[in-house]
Structures are given as structure tokens and as C-alpha cells.
């Protein structure tokens, strides 16, 4: 890793300690290589799931954590809350494949300081990490405009997307339904009981106003296809 740059008075520039949490080894290595080449950033650890991330946070005491939304077991939104419950001063940047319109606002509400799409990561990551490390909020200018629009919508009667009514866990279940997983497969993927997934499904169906489960599944499939088209 690149050593800290010396300052004029002989001191060394403070480096922000960063951990990277992503279940794709190649992506972790790519992000680590990019950040480690910066004089003011030090990638001190990596993890592939929530359990490993919590342990790395306890052992390494980072200043910043880069977290993906899709993780084995507890998802990124849950992990944000768990990490901040233990270390409230930790600054978290979500780096996700999902379009900002879906998860950025949820990430900020959970306590993250920024949201960056992986499609834009190479161009914006260093700037985003520095902004978050300094205590600022990082979102793209495009999404800043969407946040203002969402705030206006909520004041005028809440005309947002139907999925905005879902909890974070319900949104995760809807996404997996849209990818073709059945109840048992979802339970296995999220490490939850089948009964719990059935309860989430019932709540999703009720909140989105579907009379039949088949209607909900068709909606989930169409929604996932639309979401993925936004990231292409």
C-alpha cells in the first residue's frame, strides 16, 4: 500500500482507515487497489458478509466502511444499523449495483453517509470516500434532485413508488420473489424461517393491494426487470 505523504512540518498526513464489505472477491480487490493508491486512505480490512464485517469493525476500528446492499445473511441495510449501534461515529458509504432511486434514501435513513452505484464507482469512489470520511453526505447531483422531489411528494400526499411502502426486509423479499425464488429458497437465502417469509409475503400483498399471490409475483418479476434495466 502507498505510504502516507509527508507534510512540510515533518508530520505525516492522517489516513482514513477503511474496510470493504462485499461478497465478490474481485470487486473487493478492485476497490481496495483503487483506494490504497491514495495517500490519505488506508484499506485496513475486508469482509464478505455481515458477521465478518462486524468482527472486522471491532478488531480494526475503521473510520469508514464501504458496504454492499446484497450480502449473505443480514443485508446491507440491516448491517448499517448493527454497525452504528456499536460504533455511532463510523461513517458508512453504500456501494451498490442498485439504482439510487431504490435504495439510496433507505440507506441514508438507516444511517449511511453516502450512496454510490457500482456503475459509477471508478470515477467517483475516491471523492465519495473522502467526502464521507470528512463527515459530509455523498449522493450524486442527479439523486439530490430526486430527494427534493420526493420531499415535495411526501408533503403533497405521498405519490411515490408503491414499493416505498414496504419495510427494508419486505423489499428484500420482493426482490427475491422477482428473481424467481420460492418461499423456502428465500428463507434459506435470508437465513429466516419459512413462516417468517410467509408473513412478509402477506404484508407485501396487503401493502401493494394485490388480491392474489400470483399477481404479486408477476409484479415482483416486472419490478426486478425494470430495476435491472436502470443499471445497464
One Martini backbone bead per residue (centre of mass of N, CA, C, O) as a GRO file, in nm:
protein
  232
    1UNK     BB    1   0.100   0.033   0.015
    2UNK     BB    2   0.075   0.363   0.025
    3UNK     BB    3   0.234   0.600   0.170
    4UNK     BB    4   0.232   0.859   0.351
    5UNK     BB    5   0.243   1.189   0.315
    6UNK     BB    6   0.449   1.430   0.376
    7UNK     BB    7   0.487   1.708   0.558
    8UNK     BB    8   0.644   2.004   0.615
    9UNK     BB    9   0.673   1.945   0.944
   10UNK     BB   10   0.713   1.607   0.937
   11UNK     BB   11   0.454   1.504   0.933
   12UNK     BB   12   0.175   1.295   0.889
   13UNK     BB   13  -0.078   1.211   0.712
   14UNK     BB   14  -0.387   1.143   0.766
   15UNK     BB   15  -0.555   0.828   0.775
   16UNK     BB   16  -0.821   0.660   0.646
   17UNK     BB   17  -0.993   0.393   0.768
   18UNK     BB   18  -1.082   0.101   0.565
   19UNK     BB   19  -1.367  -0.101   0.492
   20UNK     BB   20  -1.473  -0.391   0.294
   21UNK     BB   21  -1.816  -0.494   0.193
   22UNK     BB   22  -1.815  -0.790  -0.008
   23UNK     BB   23  -1.901  -1.096  -0.194
   24UNK     BB   24  -1.680  -0.996  -0.413
   25UNK     BB   25  -1.350  -1.034  -0.450
   26UNK     BB   26  -1.286  -0.857  -0.703
   27UNK     BB   27  -1.419  -0.599  -0.602
   28UNK     BB   28  -1.258  -0.564  -0.347
   29UNK     BB   29  -0.980  -0.548  -0.483
   30UNK     BB   30  -1.040  -0.306  -0.663
   31UNK     BB   31  -1.109  -0.105  -0.437
   32UNK     BB   32  -0.848  -0.139  -0.275
   33UNK     BB   33  -0.652  -0.046  -0.496
   34UNK     BB   34  -0.767   0.238  -0.536
   35UNK     BB   35  -0.747   0.341  -0.235
   36UNK     BB   36  -0.442   0.260  -0.168
   37UNK     BB   37  -0.329   0.489  -0.377
   38UNK     BB   38  -0.397   0.679  -0.145
   39UNK     BB   39  -0.253   0.882   0.094
   40UNK     BB   40  -0.541   0.912   0.282
   41UNK     BB   41  -0.578   0.590   0.246
   42UNK     BB   42  -0.670   0.279   0.442
   43UNK     BB   43  -0.692  -0.055   0.383
   44UNK     BB   44  -0.756  -0.271   0.668
   45UNK     BB   45  -1.019  -0.435   0.546
   46UNK     BB   46  -1.229  -0.735   0.494
   47UNK     BB   47  -1.564  -0.852   0.381
   48UNK     BB   48  -1.853  -1.083   0.293
   49UNK     BB   49  -2.020  -1.022   0.562
   50UNK     BB   50  -2.172  -0.929   0.847
   51UNK     BB   51  -2.005  -1.087   1.049
   52UNK     BB   52  -1.725  -0.996   0.939
   53UNK     BB   53  -1.776  -0.690   0.966
   54UNK     BB   54  -1.810  -0.674   1.272
   55UNK     BB   55  -1.532  -0.791   1.341
   56UNK     BB   56  -1.361  -0.584   1.186
   57UNK     BB   57  -1.460  -0.339   1.342
   58UNK     BB   58  -1.361  -0.435   1.624
   59UNK     BB   59  -1.053  -0.487   1.543
   60UNK     BB   60  -0.991  -0.205   1.349
   61UNK     BB   61  -1.128   0.070   1.373
   62UNK     BB   62  -1.272   0.230   1.156
   63UNK     BB   63  -1.387   0.518   0.976
   64UNK     BB   64  -1.473   0.342   0.717
   65UNK     BB   65  -1.754   0.190   0.535
   66UNK     BB   66  -1.800  -0.039   0.272
   67UNK     BB   67  -2.133  -0.126   0.146
   68UNK     BB   68  -2.335  -0.367   0.050
   69UNK     BB   69  -2.655  -0.480   0.007
   70UNK     BB   70  -2.576  -0.767  -0.102
   71UNK     BB   71  -2.583  -1.012   0.151
   72UNK     BB   72  -2.523  -1.258   0.341
   73UNK     BB   73  -2.791  -1.254   0.516
   74UNK     BB   74  -2.751  -0.973   0.623
   75UNK     BB   75  -2.809  -0.684   0.503
   76UNK     BB   76  -2.693  -0.369   0.455
   77UNK     BB   77  -2.911  -0.222   0.622
   78UNK     BB   78  -2.874  -0.390   0.879
   79UNK     BB   79  -2.570  -0.342   0.912
   80UNK     BB   80  -2.574  -0.043   0.963
   81UNK     BB   81  -2.729  -0.061   1.233
   82UNK     BB   82  -2.530  -0.249   1.382
   83UNK     BB   83  -2.275  -0.073   1.362
   84UNK     BB   84  -2.393   0.196   1.489
   85UNK     BB   85  -2.465   0.070   1.765
   86UNK     BB   86  -2.148   0.038   1.831
   87UNK     BB   87  -2.041   0.278   1.608
   88UNK     BB   88  -2.157   0.594   1.565
   89UNK     BB   89  -1.886   0.722   1.408
   90UNK     BB   90  -1.926   0.564   1.173
   91UNK     BB   91  -1.865   0.574   0.822
   92UNK     BB   92  -2.104   0.518   0.554
   93UNK     BB   93  -2.073   0.355   0.231
   94UNK     BB   94  -2.273   0.277  -0.030
   95UNK     BB   95  -2.209   0.001  -0.267
   96UNK     BB   96  -2.419  -0.042  -0.556
   97UNK     BB   97  -2.614  -0.184  -0.820
   98UNK     BB   98  -2.838  -0.011  -0.739
   99UNK     BB   99  -3.047   0.219  -0.781
  100UNK     BB  100  -3.098   0.504  -0.610
  101UNK     BB  101  -3.418   0.501  -0.606
  102UNK     BB  102  -3.426   0.244  -0.412
  103UNK     BB  103  -3.170   0.274  -0.167
  104UNK     BB  104  -3.063   0.552  -0.076
  105UNK     BB  105  -3.274   0.653   0.129
  106UNK     BB  106  -3.259   0.402   0.311
  107UNK     BB  107  -2.960   0.433   0.382
  108UNK     BB  108  -2.979   0.712   0.516
  109UNK     BB  109  -3.189   0.629   0.730
  110UNK     BB  110  -2.993   0.407   0.858
  111UNK     BB  111  -2.694   0.600   0.850
  112UNK     BB  112  -2.571   0.671   0.605
  113UNK     BB  113  -2.347   0.903   0.412
  114UNK     BB  114  -2.375   0.723   0.139
  115UNK     BB  115  -2.419   0.675  -0.233
  116UNK     BB  116  -2.295   0.422  -0.470
  117UNK     BB  117  -2.267   0.319  -0.782
  118UNK     BB  118  -2.088   0.081  -0.948
  119UNK     BB  119  -2.100   0.223  -1.232
  120UNK     BB  120  -1.946   0.491  -1.075
  121UNK     BB  121  -1.697   0.413  -0.897
  122UNK     BB  122  -1.429   0.486  -1.048
  123UNK     BB  123  -1.494   0.800  -1.068
  124UNK     BB  124  -1.619   0.847  -0.744
  125UNK     BB  125  -1.497   0.699  -0.494
  126UNK     BB  126  -1.279   0.880  -0.371
  127UNK     BB  127  -1.464   1.122  -0.324
  128UNK     BB  128  -1.676   0.975  -0.152
  129UNK     BB  129  -1.491   0.883   0.079
  130UNK     BB  130  -1.389   1.162   0.160
  131UNK     BB  131  -1.659   1.289   0.227
  132UNK     BB  132  -1.742   1.085   0.445
  133UNK     BB  133  -1.485   1.108   0.626
  134UNK     BB  134  -1.564   1.427   0.679
  135UNK     BB  135  -1.902   1.410   0.726
  136UNK     BB  136  -2.038   1.397   0.465
  137UNK     BB  137  -2.265   1.390   0.206
  138UNK     BB  138  -2.316   1.130  -0.054
  139UNK     BB  139  -2.450   1.224  -0.369
  140UNK     BB  140  -2.575   1.267  -0.652
  141UNK     BB  141  -2.708   1.524  -0.820
  142UNK     BB  142  -2.945   1.362  -0.929
  143UNK     BB  143  -3.045   1.263  -0.644
  144UNK     BB  144  -3.090   1.533  -0.509
  145UNK     BB  145  -3.334   1.600  -0.684
  146UNK     BB  146  -3.505   1.355  -0.593
  147UNK     BB  147  -3.524   1.430  -0.294
  148UNK     BB  148  -3.684   1.686  -0.334
  149UNK     BB  149  -3.923   1.550  -0.479
  150UNK     BB  150  -3.999   1.357  -0.248
  151UNK     BB  151  -4.060   1.574  -0.040
  152UNK     BB  152  -4.290   1.702  -0.199
  153UNK     BB  153  -4.467   1.451  -0.220
  154UNK     BB  154  -4.509   1.405   0.086
  155UNK     BB  155  -4.651   1.684   0.128
  156UNK     BB  156  -4.877   1.610  -0.118
  157UNK     BB  157  -4.938   1.271  -0.051
  158UNK     BB  158  -4.762   1.037  -0.144
  159UNK     BB  159  -4.653   0.962  -0.481
  160UNK     BB  160  -4.488   0.727  -0.480
  161UNK     BB  161  -4.374   0.433  -0.482
  162UNK     BB  162  -4.510   0.140  -0.374
  163UNK     BB  163  -4.237   0.027  -0.240
  164UNK     BB  164  -4.215   0.251  -0.013
  165UNK     BB  165  -4.409   0.084   0.191
  166UNK     BB  166  -4.182  -0.096   0.244
  167UNK     BB  167  -3.977  -0.266   0.406
  168UNK     BB  168  -3.663  -0.375   0.390
  169UNK     BB  169  -3.738  -0.680   0.402
  170UNK     BB  170  -3.971  -0.675   0.197
  171UNK     BB  171  -3.797  -0.580  -0.038
  172UNK     BB  172  -3.614  -0.831  -0.041
  173UNK     BB  173  -3.839  -1.035  -0.098
  174UNK     BB  174  -3.939  -0.912  -0.361
  175UNK     BB  175  -3.673  -0.946  -0.517
  176UNK     BB  176  -3.663  -1.260  -0.494
  177UNK     BB  177  -3.930  -1.313  -0.631
  178UNK     BB  178  -3.838  -1.171  -0.904
  179UNK     BB  179  -3.603  -1.410  -0.930
  180UNK     BB  180  -3.777  -1.695  -0.864
  181UNK     BB  181  -3.818  -1.741  -0.568
  182UNK     BB  182  -3.918  -1.920  -0.317
  183UNK     BB  183  -3.990  -1.942   0.007
  184UNK     BB  184  -3.759  -2.142   0.087
  185UNK     BB  185  -3.530  -1.997  -0.063
  186UNK     BB  186  -3.554  -1.732   0.090
  187UNK     BB  187  -3.509  -1.842   0.371
  188UNK     BB  188  -3.224  -1.946   0.309
  189UNK     BB  189  -3.092  -1.679   0.210
  190UNK     BB  190  -3.192  -1.511   0.490
  191UNK     BB  191  -3.205  -1.686   0.747
  192UNK     BB  192  -3.512  -1.781   0.765
  193UNK     BB  193  -3.820  -1.861   0.813
  194UNK     BB  194  -4.093  -1.961   0.648
  195UNK     BB  195  -4.299  -1.806   0.822
  196UNK     BB  196  -4.167  -1.528   0.789
  197UNK     BB  197  -4.198  -1.511   0.480
  198UNK     BB  198  -4.505  -1.540   0.476
  199UNK     BB  199  -4.553  -1.278   0.630
  200UNK     BB  200  -4.418  -1.089   0.427
  201UNK     BB  201  -4.597  -1.160   0.188
  202UNK     BB  202  -4.862  -1.063   0.316
  203UNK     BB  203  -4.772  -0.767   0.350
  204UNK     BB  204  -4.713  -0.707   0.056
  205UNK     BB  205  -4.993  -0.769  -0.057
  206UNK     BB  206  -5.138  -0.555   0.114
  207UNK     BB  207  -4.971  -0.292   0.047
  208UNK     BB  208  -5.012  -0.339  -0.284
  209UNK     BB  209  -5.315  -0.458  -0.341
  210UNK     BB  210  -5.336  -0.771  -0.359
  211UNK     BB  211  -5.536  -1.063  -0.399
  212UNK     BB  212  -5.305  -1.229  -0.536
  213UNK     BB  213  -5.005  -1.391  -0.543
  214UNK     BB  214  -4.958  -1.389  -0.852
  215UNK     BB  215  -4.962  -1.084  -0.884
  216UNK     BB  216  -4.717  -1.025  -0.707
  217UNK     BB  217  -4.511  -1.188  -0.871
  218UNK     BB  218  -4.541  -1.036  -1.136
  219UNK     BB  219  -4.458  -0.766  -1.020
  220UNK     BB  220  -4.177  -0.852  -0.922
  221UNK     BB  221  -4.062  -0.922  -1.199
  222UNK     BB  222  -4.106  -0.646  -1.334
  223UNK     BB  223  -3.946  -0.482  -1.124
  224UNK     BB  224  -3.670  -0.619  -1.164
  225UNK     BB  225  -3.639  -0.558  -1.463
  226UNK     BB  226  -3.648  -0.250  -1.429
  227UNK     BB  227  -3.414  -0.218  -1.231
  228UNK     BB  228  -3.194  -0.350  -1.416
  229UNK     BB  229  -3.225  -0.143  -1.653
  230UNK     BB  230  -3.103   0.103  -1.485
  231UNK     BB  231  -2.797  -0.041  -1.471
  232UNK     BB  232  -2.715  -0.062  -1.795
   0.00000   0.00000   0.00000
